[in-house]
Amino acid sequence: MKKDDYLPRKILDVLKGVHGETPVSLHEPRFIGNEWEYLKDCLDSTYVSSVGKYVDTFESKLSEITQSKYAIAVVNGTAALHLALIIAGIKRGEEVLVPSLTFVATVNAISYCDATPHFVDADENHLGIDTKKLTTYLKDTTEIISGNCVNKMSGKIIRAIIPMHVFGHPSDIEGLLKIAKDFNLILIEDAAESIGSFYKNKHTGTFGLMGTLSFNGNKTITTGGGGAIITNDIKIAKLAKHLSTTAKIQHRWKFEHDEIGYNYRMPNINAALGCAQLEKLPFILKNKRALFEKYKKSFKDVSGIHLLCEPSYCSSNYWLNTLVFQDGFEVFLEDTLEITNKCGYMTRPIWTPIHLLKPYKHYPRMDLQSTEKLAKKIINIPSGLPLE
């Protein structure tokens, strides 16, 4: 291959053209609103822990943005998933269908419940669960006994399914809902990366029994550390708030707890940061889409790769822009990571598939050919807002 046809160099040239010569991170927070004002107000009030007006305001704004009736703010996205599984009644030994192509926290939360992750394959178009392949798999390997979906091989109940909206791109929600109905599964959405993403004009995380969000420092909006459960069920919302507040019975001075609870409530000081960030969410989403459009134009004539686009029926927040190497060109992935990071443009590969990690190598799985193929073909490129 001629030097001017070297794919990693072409990718680097695009990054330079879009971002300039200044080193660029993969995704970092931007504090361009009322963050300092709200944080100072929070500090002045002395209500910096899990009680305060900003927690209530943050939850109210989340409900409004996601069009869910209730939002319960917690310390991080992993805690939100853990709590959602507990509330859904997932029991020790039961299996939960989960993509192997996800961040490890999705699967760790299942393990915290002493349940069994059951790995399923990814769709190359949106990186979420391949619903057609999963449907065929479940028809062949499960049976419904007394209303429960039972794994014929293990004899265990498959209780739930947790799809993940990868990099902000909505998964095949209609296919997932059909699977949940046909096989009597609880649907919990891992929408950690997809605040501001919509499937047919409905926000991700609002289709299943519950959805979970993350506001880590590298997310579209941040509370420093933080997460949330969103739901339309008032009983679930009340239970989530109760359990996340150590299951404490409300009283002016007594400390009584009526069941095992968790110290998972989001602190007021984090919520103050989140309130300011949510006010800027429309601006952030607009500019992230503009960045995607720049990438789309700049990469259109670069052969050997394609920029991952939202499905036609969806609106993605484009949390992380994603390059997919075409067949035969994946040999350039490592060189691309090396040259771009060396030149100050942070890129990264997708996560190692969870079924290949040491703690999860021996758990049940379907054929994961697409997952393993995609893991060798994907990199994320700088996706944050430009410096002003």
Order of alpha helices (4+ residues) and beta strands (2+ residues): alpha-alpha-alpha-beta-alpha-beta-alpha-beta-alpha-beta-beta-beta-alpha-beta-beta-beta-beta-beta-alpha-alpha-alpha-beta-beta-beta-alpha-beta-alpha-beta
